[in-house]
């Protein structure tokens, strides 16, 4: 069962007068701007449009069922990809991931897909096309971003975290292959109770891209039919992670819940 008209009114009224200190060092504050029903080929949803004071972009949440005060809600945080999501580019797996997540959530009692306007892992559409050009000259996706003066992944999840808070979700099961998303959302106060793998079949155009994400960015993807790629034999650790981040990633990789992590940390301290 979805949200009632009364629940929608309450969420909008609450958001209209919402004030907070903000999430993260940038003090990100998010408000729900509008809510509407959205029947789709993947199921019946409500769509939430959000305002935020960080990037002023129009991010949305596509919500299935009543997620208010719910625990272990399946959540996909999907970054916008014009070339993949809209045009169907075969250079990435973005459209496959988007449609698969919507199809999955559409069959559930409740779930959420956050559609974040973070094109090109946060570098923007123009720079993403520039990165494509570099890849045609032998660069991989990580090397191309670095050559343009960016990090491997420029995305930030403080806005996404506040969006989930605005929906009053108590805990989530994140639909992802990216351990950095788990860490970032946890860092911003979201209780991530588990991970739902989201690996798409490779094609001849995106296999190298997916292999690079696994080998260089720590994504939990196996393209060779083995238990793990050799570089994934240990928990994925990305350059620049601090000790706390590494501990969280290792704990999730070993299957511990966030409560168990906190208990271990308390015993250690």
C-alpha positions, 0 to 999 in steps of 0.5 A: 500500500502506498502513501495516503493523501494525509501522509503526503500532506504531513510530509509536505507541511513538515518539509515546508517549515523544516530547518536543521544544522545540515548534513556533513561539512557543507551543512546540506539541508534538503526539503521535499518540494513536491510529491505525485503519483507515478504509475510506470512500466515498472510498477506504481510509485510516488515521486518526490522532488527535492530542493537542497542548498548544496548544488541546487539540482532537482534530485528525486526519490521514486518511492514504492509503498509506505517507507515511513519509519520502515527498516531494511528498506531496499534502496538504490542510489542511482547517479544520472547518466544521460548517455546510458539512461536516456540514449541507451549507450552501451559504454556503461551499465547505467541504464541496465542498473536503473531499469533492473532496480526499478523492476526489482523495487516495483515487485516489492511492498516497499523500496526507494530509488534515489535519482541523483543528478551527478552525471559522470560520477560527479564531473558533469556531462561535458567532462564525461564526454571529454573522458569518453574521448580520452578513453578512445585514445587508450585511457581507462575510465579512472585514468581519464578522470584523473587526466582531466583533473578530477578524482576517480569519483567526485560524487558526494552522498550528503544530499542523498542521506538527507533525502532518506532522512526526509522520508523517515526511513530507519534503515536501508539495504543498499542496492549497490556494488560500490563499497564507497556508497556504503561508507559515505551514507553511513558517515552521514548517519544512514543506517545501512543494514545490508547490501543487495548486489547489483551486477549487470551482464557485460557487453563488448563495449563496457567490459573494460569499463566494468573491469576497471571499476572492479580493479581500480575502484573497488566495486564488487563485480566478478566478470570471470566466473570466479568467486572474486577477481584476484584484486578482490581477494581482500576487502576493497580498499581505495586510495585515500580511505581513512582507518575508520572507512577501511574498518567499516568496509571490511566489516560489511565485506565480512557480513557484519551488521552496523549494530555489530560494528558498533558493538565491536568498536565499543569493546575495542574502545 
